[in-house]
Amino acid sequence: MTRSGLAWLAMWGLLATSVQAAPQAVAKGRDVKIWAAAEAARPAQLELLKSVVNIDSGTGDVEGGRKVAQILIPRLKALGANVESLPAEAPDLPENLVATLKGTGKARILLIGHIDSVFDPGTVGNWSFKQEGDRITGPGVGDEKGGVVQAITALQILKDQGFKDFGTLTLLIETSEERGSPGTRALIDRLVKTHDVELNLEPGDAPDLVTVWRKGSATIDIDVKGRPAHAGVAPQDGRNAAVELIHQLAVVDALPHTGQGLTANLTILQAGSRYNIIPENARAQINVRIREKADLDRVETAFREAAKTTIIPDTKVTVTRETSFPPLPNNPMTDALAARAQAIYAGIGLSLGTGGNGGASESALSHEAGTPALDGLGPVGGNFHTDKEWVDLNSVTPRLYLLTKLIMDLSAKPPKTN
């Protein structure tokens, strides 16, 4: 055989060795003890999730939020955490919980989750926690009670393993995220500035992604003031606020309603008080999602310009803006955290994707403060904010393992900030 032939054989031998070694490298990457602990924790994890899902705790349901807290607080204290129940920073909201664990290391790691949902009181009476094949459903099961329960379970595993290599490990459980966190803004601002990294417990997107970008969210309020009149006797004396509002909403038609960029969607429409009275007042709320901050200014300007021209005489149009969260842009710090998470997932033979969506979260506030943030670390799910919300049972144990190992990895080597 020629030398070139021998060289080719040698090269093919190296390739074959590499292919055969690849599965062994993946298997070697698995932390056997943590994986076994994650598997063993599954029954208790799902039972805890069931107990909190089966409590109505929509944003503003003070009693419901407190009932959920009453279940979680004893578990957090049993972990050795210092648990603070802090008043909300806005009215008609339950308290926020801050659980803090002190370790022997230096890394300061912040976990953020929320127990408020978008569902009204009484929802659980008609739709509660249920397992259907490989899915569990229920109000807030994914967004985001599943993530909160996952975090508490991860902390339990770390305690059971005697892991204390972090400096400070903080879990914030807030109660107003679905309204843009009006009850926690100052608290979040303080916490993200005093930690090295923020891990967010929002659900992962299917098939198995972590979130590296998010849109910002805001609401444009359009209020129209008209004049009431008897709809049968003297309608001409009225000034129909509802008709004027419809004219103003032409701006919405000119904006995108779906996609990965700017979107604007009419979500609330109110007008009139009785069927036989010309409406004196009308109101619309337009939910705006943005990738770039400048887009929000552009949308607001369009509505304000439209308000200068009315088709119903003597009506007045007022435009206001309520900003919830800024956008979380693609950025190197988040990408670096995602790469670390992907390496951990590869150790159990799974592939972790990255992506983004129009759902806003606290991670954008962390990013704005200069603290690296990784989002979408909760169990994988979908159909959020609907009565078909679900979590993939197949993701529960791998995602618990991922969060636990990521905390350990970050404890050993916290990210460097700018």
C-alpha positions as CSV (number, residue, x, y, z in Angstrom):
1,M,0.0,0.0,0.0
2,T,1.3,3.5,-0.8
3,R,2.1,6.1,1.8
4,S,-0.9,8.1,0.7
5,G,-3.1,5.1,1.2
6,L,-1.7,4.6,4.7
7,A,-2.3,8.3,5.4
8,W,-5.9,7.9,4.3
9,L,-6.4,4.9,6.5
10,A,-4.9,6.7,9.5
11,M,-7.2,9.7,8.9
12,W,-10.3,7.4,8.7
13,G,-9.2,5.7,11.9
14,L,-9.1,9.0,13.7
15,L,-12.5,9.9,12.4
16,A,-13.9,6.6,13.5
17,T,-12.4,6.9,16.9
18,S,-13.9,10.4,17.2
19,V,-17.4,9.2,16.2
20,Q,-17.2,6.3,18.7
21,A,-16.0,8.6,21.5
22,A,-18.7,11.2,21.0
23,P,-21.5,9.3,22.9
24,Q,-19.0,8.5,25.7
25,A,-18.1,12.2,26.0
26,V,-21.8,13.1,26.3
27,A,-22.4,10.4,29.0
28,K,-19.3,11.6,30.9
29,G,-20.8,15.1,31.0
30,R,-23.7,14.0,33.0
31,D,-23.6,14.6,36.8
32,V,-25.0,11.3,37.9
33,K,-25.9,12.4,41.4
34,I,-27.8,15.5,40.3
35,W,-29.6,13.6,37.5
36,A,-30.6,10.9,40.0
37,A,-31.8,13.6,42.4
38,A,-33.8,15.4,39.7
39,E,-35.5,12.1,38.8
40,A,-36.2,11.3,42.4
41,A,-37.7,14.8,43.0
42,R,-40.2,14.5,40.2
43,P,-43.2,13.1,42.2
44,A,-42.9,15.8,45.0
45,Q,-42.3,18.5,42.3
46,L,-45.5,17.7,40.5
47,E,-47.5,17.4,43.7
48,L,-46.3,20.9,44.8
49,L,-47.1,22.2,41.3
50,K,-50.6,20.8,41.5
51,S,-51.2,22.4,44.9
52,V,-50.3,25.9,43.7
53,V,-52.0,25.6,40.2
54,N,-55.2,24.7,42.0
55,I,-55.3,28.1,43.7
56,D,-56.6,31.0,41.7
57,S,-54.0,33.8,41.8
58,G,-54.6,36.1,38.9
59,T,-52.9,39.4,39.2
60,G,-54.7,41.5,41.8
61,D,-56.2,38.5,43.6
62,V,-54.7,39.3,47.0
63,E,-56.3,36.4,48.8
64,G,-55.2,33.9,46.2
65,G,-51.6,35.1,46.1
66,R,-51.4,34.9,49.8
67,K,-52.7,31.3,49.7
68,V,-50.0,30.3,47.3
69,A,-47.4,32.0,49.5
70,Q,-48.6,30.1,52.5
71,I,-47.7,26.9,50.7
72,L,-44.3,28.1,49.5
73,I,-43.0,29.9,52.5
74,P,-42.6,26.9,54.8
75,R,-40.7,25.0,52.1
76,L,-38.3,27.9,51.6
77,K,-37.7,28.2,55.3
78,A,-37.1,24.5,55.5
79,L,-34.2,25.0,53.0
80,G,-32.6,27.4,55.5
81,A,-33.5,30.5,53.5
82,N,-34.2,33.8,55.1
83,V,-37.7,34.6,53.7
84,E,-39.1,38.1,53.5
85,S,-42.7,38.9,52.7
86,L,-42.5,42.4,51.3
87,P,-45.5,44.7,50.6
88,A,-46.2,45.3,46.9
89,E,-45.3,48.7,45.5
90,A,-48.7,49.2,44.0
91,P,-52.2,48.9,45.6
92,D,-54.4,45.7,45.5
93,L,-51.6,43.3,45.1
94,P,-50.3,40.5,47.4
95,E,-46.9,40.6,49.0
96,N,-43.7,39.6,47.1
97,L,-41.4,36.9,48.6
98,V,-37.6,37.2,48.7
99,A,-35.9,34.0,49.9
100,T,-32.1,34.3,50.5
101,L,-29.6,31.6,51.0
102,K,-26.0,32.3,52.1
103,G,-23.2,30.0,51.0
104,T,-19.4,29.8,51.3
105,G,-18.5,31.1,47.8
106,K,-18.6,34.5,46.1
107,A,-21.1,34.3,43.3
108,R,-24.4,36.2,43.7
109,I,-27.1,34.5,41.8
110,L,-30.7,35.8,41.4
111,L,-33.7,33.7,40.3
112,I,-36.9,35.5,39.4
113,G,-40.4,33.9,39.0
114,H,-44.0,35.0,39.4
115,I,-47.1,33.3,40.8
116,D,-49.7,35.7,39.4
117,S,-51.5,34.5,36.3
118,V,-53.9,36.1,33.8
119,F,-56.9,34.1,34.9
120,D,-59.9,35.4,36.9
121,P,-61.1,34.2,40.3
122,G,-63.2,31.1,39.9
123,T,-61.2,29.6,37.0
124,V,-59.9,26.7,39.1
125,G,-63.5,25.6,39.8
126,N,-63.9,24.8,36.1
127,W,-60.4,24.1,35.0
128,S,-57.7,22.7,37.4
129,F,-54.4,20.8,37.3
130,K,-54.7,17.7,35.0
131,Q,-52.4,15.3,33.3
132,E,-53.3,14.3,29.8
133,G,-50.7,12.0,28.3
134,D,-47.3,13.8,28.2
135,R,-48.8,17.1,29.1
136,I,-50.1,18.8,32.3
137,T,-52.6,21.6,32.0
138,G,-54.1,24.1,34.3
139,P,-54.2,27.9,34.9
140,G,-50.7,29.2,35.2
141,V,-49.1,25.8,35.1
142,G,-46.4,27.0,32.7
143,D,-46.6,30.8,33.0
144,E,-45.2,30.5,35.5
145,K,-46.0,28.4,38.5
146,G,-44.1,25.5,36.9
147,G,-40.9,27.6,36.9
148,V,-41.3,28.7,40.5
149,V,-41.8,25.2,41.7
150,Q,-38.8,24.1,39.6
151,A,-36.7,26.7,41.3
152,I,-37.7,25.6,44.8
153,T,-37.0,22.0,43.8
154,A,-33.6,22.9,42.5
155,L,-32.8,24.6,45.8
156,Q,-33.9,21.5,47.6
157,I,-31.5,19.3,45.5
158,L,-28.6,21.7,46.2
159,K,-29.4,21.5,50.0
160,D,-29.6,17.8,49.9
161,Q,-26.3,17.6,48.1
162,G,-24.7,19.9,50.6
163,F,-23.8,22.4,47.9
164,K,-22.9,25.8,49.3
165,D,-20.3,27.1,46.8
166,F,-22.3,30.2,46.0
167,G,-22.1,33.5,47.9
168,T,-25.7,34.5,47.8
169,L,-28.6,32.7,46.2
170,T,-31.8,34.7,46.0
171,L,-35.2,33.7,44.8
172,L,-37.7,36.5,44.1
173,I,-41.3,35.4,43.8
174,E,-43.3,38.3,42.6
175,T,-47.0,38.8,42.2
176,S,-47.6,41.4,39.4
177,E,-45.5,40.3,36.4
178,E,-48.6,39.9,34.2
179,R,-49.3,43.7,34.5
180,G,-45.7,44.7,33.9
181,S,-44.5,44.2,37.6
182,P,-45.9,47.5,39.0
183,G,-45.6,46.0,42.5
184,T,-41.9,45.1,42.3
185,R,-40.1,47.6,40.1
186,A,-38.0,49.1,42.9
187,L,-37.3,45.7,44.4
188,I,-36.2,44.2,41.1
189,D,-34.0,47.2,40.4
190,R,-32.3,46.8,43.8
191,L,-31.8,43.0,43.4
192,V,-30.5,43.0,39.8
193,K,-27.9,45.6,40.8
194,T,-26.6,43.5,43.7
195,H,-26.3,40.2,41.9
196,D,-23.9,38.9,39.3
197,V,-26.5,37.1,37.1
198,E,-30.2,36.7,36.8
199,L,-31.9,33.5,35.8
200,N,-35.6,33.8,34.8
201,L,-38.1,31.0,35.4
202,E,-40.4,31.8,32.5
203,P,-41.3,28.7,30.5
204,G,-39.2,27.4,27.7
205,D,-40.6,27.5,24.2
206,A,-41.1,24.3,22.3
207,P,-39.5,22.1,21.2
208,D,-36.8,22.9,23.8
209,L,-35.5,26.5,23.8
210,V,-34.2,29.0,26.2
211,T,-35.0,32.7,25.6
212,V,-32.2,35.0,24.5
213,W,-34.4,37.9,23.4
214,R,-37.8,39.3,24.3
215,K,-39.9,42.1,23.0
216,G,-40.7,45.1,25.2
217,S,-44.4,45.8,26.0
218,A,-46.5,48.8,26.4
219,T,-50.2,49.8,26.2
220,I,-51.5,52.8,24.3
221,D,-54.8,54.1,25.8
222,I,-57.1,56.1,23.6
223,D,-59.9,57.9,25.5
224,V,-62.7,59.7,23.7
225,K,-65.0,62.2,25.4
226,G,-68.3,62.9,23.6
227,R,-71.8,64.0,24.6
228,P,-74.7,61.8,25.7
229,A,-78.2,62.1,24.3
230,H,-81.4,60.1,24.0
231,A,-80.7,57.6,21.2
232,G,-84.3,57.8,20.0
233,V,-85.6,61.2,20.8
234,A,-82.7,63.5,20.1
235,P,-79.6,61.5,18.8
236,Q,-78.6,64.6,16.9
237,D,-77.8,66.3,20.2
238,G,-75.2,63.7,21.1
239,R,-71.6,63.4,20.1
240,N,-70.9,59.7,19.7
241,A,-67.6,58.8,21.4
242,A,-67.8,55.3,20.1
243,V,-68.0,56.3,16.4
244,E,-65.0,58.7,16.9
245,L,-63.0,55.9,18.6
246,I,-63.6,53.7,15.6
247,H,-62.1,56.4,13.4
248,Q,-59.1,56.7,15.7
249,L,-58.5,53.0,15.5
250,A,-57.6,53.2,11.8
251,V,-54.0,53.7,13.1
252,V,-54.0,50.1,14.4
253,D,-55.0,48.7,10.9
254,A,-51.8,50.3,9.5
255,L,-49.5,48.6,12.0
256,P,-48.3,44.9,12.0
257,H,-50.4,42.5,14.1
258,T,-48.0,39.6,14.2
259,G,-44.3,38.7,13.6
260,Q,-41.0,39.0,15.3
261,G,-40.8,42.8,15.0
262,L,-43.2,45.6,16.1
263,T,-46.8,44.5,16.6
264,A,-49.8,46.4,17.8
265,N,-53.1,44.7,18.7
266,L,-56.4,46.0,20.0
267,T,-57.1,44.1,23.2
268,I,-59.8,46.1,25.1
269,L,-62.7,48.1,23.7
270,Q,-65.3,49.9,25.9
271,A,-68.1,52.3,25.0
272,G,-71.5,53.4,26.2
273,S,-73.5,52.8,29.3
274,R,-77.0,51.9,28.0
275,Y,-78.4,50.7,24.7
276,N,-80.6,53.8,24.4
277,I,-78.0,56.5,25.1
278,I,-75.5,57.9,22.6
279,P,-72.1,57.0,24.1
280,E,-70.5,59.8,26.0
281,N,-67.2,57.9,26.7
282,A,-65.2,55.3,24.7
283,R,-61.9,53.7,25.4
284,A,-59.5,51.4,23.6
285,Q,-56.3,49.8,24.7
286,I,-53.7,48.7,22.2
287,N,-51.0,46.3,23.3
288,V,-47.8,47.2,21.6
289,R,-44.7,44.9,21.5
290,I,-41.4,46.1,20.3
291,R,-37.9,44.9,19.5
292,E,-36.5,48.5,19.5
293,K,-37.3,51.2,22.0
294,A,-37.6,53.8,19.2
295,D,-40.6,51.8,17.7
296,L,-42.7,52.6,20.7
297,D,-42.1,56.4,20.3
298,R,-43.1,56.0,16.7
299,V,-46.3,54.3,17.4
300,E,-47.3,56.7,20.1
301,T,-46.6,59.6,17.8
302,A,-48.9,58.1,15.1
303,F,-51.8,57.9,17.6
304,R,-51.2,61.4,18.8
305,E,-51.2,62.8,15.3
306,A,-54.4,61.0,14.5
307,A,-56.0,62.4,17.7
308,K,-55.7,65.9,16.2
309,T,-58.3,65.2,13.6
310,T,-61.8,64.0,14.6
311,I,-64.8,63.2,12.4
312,I,-67.3,63.7,15.2
313,P,-67.5,67.4,16.1
314,D,-67.0,68.4,19.7
315,T,-65.3,65.2,20.7
316,K,-62.0,65.1,22.5
317,V,-59.4,62.4,22.1
318,T,-56.7,61.7,24.7
319,V,-53.7,59.4,24.1
320,T,-51.6,58.1,26.9
321,R,-48.9,55.4,27.2
322,E,-48.3,52.8,29.8
323,T,-44.9,51.1,29.5
324,S,-44.5,47.7,31.1
325,F,-41.1,46.2,30.2
326,P,-38.4,47.4,27.8
327,P,-37.1,44.9,25.2
328,L,-34.4,42.3,26.0
329,P,-32.2,42.6,22.9
330,N,-29.8,40.0,21.6
331,N,-26.6,40.6,23.5
332,P,-23.2,38.9,24.1
333,M,-23.8,38.4,27.9
334,T,-27.1,36.5,27.4
335,D,-25.5,34.5,24.5
336,A,-22.6,33.4,26.8
337,L,-25.1,32.2,29.5
338,A,-27.1,30.3,26.8
339,A,-23.8,28.6,25.7
340,R,-23.2,27.4,29.2
341,A,-26.7,26.1,29.5
342,Q,-26.3,24.3,26.1
343,A,-23.1,22.6,27.3
344,I,-24.9,21.3,30.4
345,Y,-27.8,20.0,28.3
346,A,-25.4,18.3,25.9
347,G,-24.1,16.4,28.9
348,I,-27.4,14.6,29.2
349,G,-27.6,14.0,25.5
350,L,-30.1,16.7,24.7
351,S,-30.0,19.7,22.4
352,L,-31.0,23.1,23.8
353,G,-32.1,25.7,21.3
354,T,-32.2,29.5,21.6
355,G,-34.9,31.9,20.5
356,G,-37.2,34.7,21.5
357,N,-40.8,35.8,21.6
358,G,-43.2,38.7,22.2
359,G,-43.7,37.9,25.9
360,A,-42.0,40.5,28.0
361,S,-40.3,39.7,31.4
362,E,-38.1,41.0,34.2
363,S,-34.9,39.9,32.4
364,A,-35.1,43.0,30.3
365,L,-34.8,45.1,33.5
366,S,-31.8,43.0,34.5
367,H,-30.2,43.6,31.2
368,E,-30.8,47.4,31.4
369,A,-29.1,47.4,34.8
370,G,-26.0,45.7,33.2
371,T,-26.6,42.3,34.9
372,P,-26.4,39.3,32.6
373,A,-29.7,37.5,32.3
374,L,-31.0,34.2,30.8
375,D,-34.7,33.6,30.3
376,G,-37.0,30.7,29.6
377,L,-35.4,28.3,32.0
378,G,-38.7,26.8,33.3
379,P,-40.4,23.7,31.9
380,V,-41.3,23.7,28.2
381,G,-44.9,24.7,27.5
382,G,-47.3,26.5,25.3
383,N,-50.7,28.1,24.7
384,F,-50.0,30.5,27.5
385,H,-52.8,33.0,28.5
386,T,-55.4,30.6,27.2
387,D,-57.5,27.8,28.6
388,K,-55.3,25.3,26.8
389,E,-52.0,26.2,28.6
390,W,-49.8,23.2,29.0
391,V,-46.4,22.0,30.2
392,D,-44.5,19.1,28.6
393,L,-43.9,16.4,31.2
394,N,-40.9,15.2,29.3
395,S,-39.2,18.5,30.0
396,V,-39.7,18.5,33.7
397,T,-36.7,16.5,34.8
398,P,-34.2,17.7,32.2
399,R,-35.1,21.3,32.9
400,L,-34.8,20.8,36.7
401,Y,-31.3,19.2,36.1
402,L,-30.4,22.2,33.8
403,L,-31.3,24.8,36.4
404,T,-29.6,23.0,39.2
405,K,-26.4,22.5,37.3
406,L,-26.4,26.0,35.9
407,I,-26.5,27.4,39.4
408,M,-23.6,25.2,40.3
409,D,-21.7,26.2,37.2
410,L,-22.3,29.9,37.8
411,S,-21.3,29.5,41.5
412,A,-17.9,28.2,40.3
413,K,-17.5,30.9,37.7
414,P,-19.8,33.8,37.7
415,P,-20.1,35.8,34.5
416,K,-17.9,38.8,33.9
417,T,-19.8,42.0,33.4
418,N,-18.8,45.1,31.5
